[in-house]
């Protein structure tokens, strides 16, 4: 009787553990945009949701749009949601989740991804502060917008080849400065900026002029970067 009782007890505990595992909420996935989360109207972008398991069902949703839903099953641990011929209405904050074949629970939602579609406001101007008295290794990029309204605006600094904005500022004026600290050759590249109303990311500006920065390192000493617009 004792052996039979122990066997039944073990079976019950195992079944309970399996049920608990089935109802356990999987960890949150990650959501990224490629080639960038700031894209021009009528261009293409892909949102990639990556999970912690394979053989899962993904769902992509949009904040403040309860009717928006895309589902996709994948044998891998990620799914791609392509957007083509982007329109301003496609801008907004997106998030994704997933569930495995062994689980009845959707995972926690990913962090929100802000998709910005440019081309609805006049372009800003990006320039560099070349003050010779500036701290060595520090460079300041200034984004000046033509916006004269009273609402807060969001200004983002972009670098070609980097999917997410390097820096983002929310301001009540028409310009802001972006600091580049400890500048090295890794900071070389093409920079630009955009702005949009803080409550209307679909009203983003055209990108600014491209500012090309070249930084050279010699003998571990930083030379002043050359700038081209």
C-alpha positions in Angstrom: 0.0 0.0 0.0 2.8 2.4 0.9 4.6 1.8 -2.5 1.3 2.3 -4.3 0.5 5.5 -2.4 3.9 6.9 -3.2 3.6 6.1 -6.9 0.2 7.9 -7.0 1.6 10.8 -5.1 4.5 11.1 -7.5 2.2 10.9 -10.5 0.0 13.6 -9.1 3.0 15.9 -8.5 4.4 15.3 -12.0 1.0 16.0 -13.6 0.6 19.1 -11.5 4.1 20.3 -12.5 3.3 19.7 -16.2 0.1 21.7 -15.9 2.0 24.5 -14.2 4.6 24.5 -17.0 1.8 24.7 -19.6 0.2 27.7 -18.0 3.5 29.4 -17.3 3.8 32.7 -19.2 6.9 32.7 -21.5 9.4 35.5 -21.2 9.0 38.6 -23.4 10.3 38.7 -27.0 12.3 41.5 -28.6 11.0 43.6 -31.5 13.3 45.4 -34.0 12.9 47.3 -37.3 15.1 46.8 -40.4 16.6 48.7 -42.0 15.5 51.5 -39.6 12.6 52.5 -37.3 12.6 55.9 -39.0 11.7 55.5 -42.6 10.6 57.5 -45.6 7.0 57.4 -46.9 6.4 54.9 -49.7 9.5 52.9 -48.7 9.7 49.4 -47.1 10.5 48.2 -43.6 10.4 44.9 -41.8 9.5 44.4 -38.1 11.2 41.4 -36.6 9.9 39.7 -33.5 12.4 37.3 -31.8 11.3 34.8 -29.1 13.1 32.5 -26.7 11.7 29.3 -28.2 11.2 27.7 -31.6 7.9 26.4 -33.1 5.9 29.3 -31.9 3.0 31.5 -33.0 3.7 35.3 -33.1 1.3 38.2 -33.0 2.1 41.8 -33.9 -0.2 44.5 -32.5 -0.3 48.3 -32.5 -0.8 50.6 -29.5 -4.2 52.5 -29.5 -5.5 50.3 -32.4 -7.3 47.4 -31.0 -8.3 46.2 -34.4 -4.8 45.8 -35.7 -3.5 42.2 -35.4 -1.1 40.1 -37.5 -0.4 36.5 -36.6 2.3 34.2 -38.0 3.5 30.7 -37.1 7.2 29.9 -37.4 9.4 26.8 -36.9 12.2 29.2 -35.9 12.4 31.6 -33.0 11.6 34.7 -35.0 9.0 36.1 -37.4 9.2 38.9 -39.9 6.3 41.3 -40.6 7.0 43.3 -43.8 5.5 46.7 -44.5 5.6 47.9 -48.1 4.8 51.3 -49.6 4.6 52.9 -46.2 2.0 55.6 -45.5 1.8 58.0 -42.6 -1.0 55.9 -41.1 1.5 53.0 -40.6 3.5 55.1 -38.1 2.9 54.4 -34.4 4.0 52.1 -31.6 4.1 48.4 -32.2 4.6 45.4 -29.9 4.7 41.6 -30.3 4.1 38.5 -28.3 4.3 34.7 -28.8 3.1 31.4 -27.5 4.6 27.9 -27.9 2.9 24.7 -29.0 3.2 23.5 -25.4 1.8 26.6 -23.8 -1.7 28.1 -23.7 -0.4 31.4 -22.5 0.8 34.3 -24.6 4.2 35.7 -23.5 4.7 39.1 -22.0 4.6 41.8 -24.6 7.8 43.1 -26.1 9.0 46.6 -25.5 7.1 49.1 -27.7 8.8 50.0 -31.0 8.2 53.5 -32.3 7.8 53.4 -36.1 8.3 56.9 -37.6 7.3 57.6 -41.2 8.9 60.8 -42.5 7.8 63.3 -45.2 5.0 65.3 -43.6 6.8 68.4 -42.3 9.6 70.6 -43.7 13.1 69.3 -43.3 15.4 70.6 -40.5 19.0 71.6 -40.7 21.9 69.6 -39.1 25.2 71.4 -38.3 28.2 70.9 -36.1 29.7 73.1 -33.4 33.4 73.6 -34.3 34.3 75.8 -31.3 38.1 75.3 -30.9 37.7 75.7 -27.1 35.4 72.6 -26.9 36.4 69.7 -24.6 38.7 67.2 -26.5 36.8 64.2 -27.7 33.4 66.0 -27.5 31.4 67.1 -30.5 28.0 68.8 -30.6 25.6 68.3 -33.5 22.7 70.9 -33.6 19.4 70.1 -35.3 17.5 73.3 -36.1 13.8 72.9 -37.2 11.5 75.4 -38.9 8.7 74.5 -36.5 7.2 77.6 -34.8 4.2 76.0 -33.0 3.6 75.7 -29.2 3.4 71.9 -28.9 6.3 69.8 -27.7 8.3 68.2 -30.6 10.5 65.2 -30.6 13.9 65.6 -32.4 15.9 62.4 -33.3 19.5 62.1 -34.3 20.0 59.3 -36.9 23.1 57.6 -38.3 23.1 55.7 -41.6 23.3 52.0 -41.0 22.0 52.1 -37.4 18.4 50.8 -37.1 17.4 52.9 -34.1 17.8 56.7 -33.5 21.1 57.4 -31.7 19.6 60.0 -29.4 16.1 61.5 -29.0 15.1 64.8 -27.3 11.6 66.1 -26.5 11.7 69.9 -26.4 9.5 73.0 -26.5 11.8 75.0 -28.8 12.8 74.6 -32.4 16.3 73.2 -31.9 18.3 70.9 -29.8 22.0 69.9 -29.4 23.2 66.3 -29.5 26.5 65.5 -27.7 28.9 63.0 -29.1 31.3 62.0 -26.3 34.7 60.4 -26.6 34.6 60.6 -30.4 36.6 57.9 -32.2 36.9 56.5 -35.7 33.8 54.4 -34.9 31.8 57.6 -35.0 32.6 58.2 -38.6 29.6 58.1 -40.9 26.5 60.0 -42.2 24.3 61.7 -39.7 20.9 63.4 -40.1 18.0 64.4 -37.9 14.2 64.5 -38.1 11.4 65.9 -35.9 7.7 65.2 -35.2 5.0 66.3 -32.9 5.2 64.4 -29.6 1.6 63.2 -30.0 1.7 62.6 -33.7 4.6 60.5 -34.9 3.0 60.1 -38.3 3.6 63.8 -38.9 7.4 63.4 -39.1 9.5 65.8 -41.1 11.6 65.0 -44.1 15.1 64.1 -43.0 17.7 66.9 -42.7 20.7 67.4 -44.8 23.3 64.5 -44.4 26.3 65.5 -42.3 29.3 63.4 -43.1 31.8 63.0 -40.2 35.2 61.4 -40.5 37.3 60.8 -37.5 40.9 59.5 -37.6 42.9 58.0 -34.7 46.7 58.3 -34.8 48.9 57.1 -32.0 45.9 56.9 -29.7 45.4 60.6 -30.1 42.2 62.0 -31.4 42.4 64.4 -34.3 39.7 66.9 -35.0 37.0 65.3 -37.2 36.4 66.6 -40.7 32.8 67.4 -41.5 31.1 67.6 -44.9 27.4 68.4 -45.6 
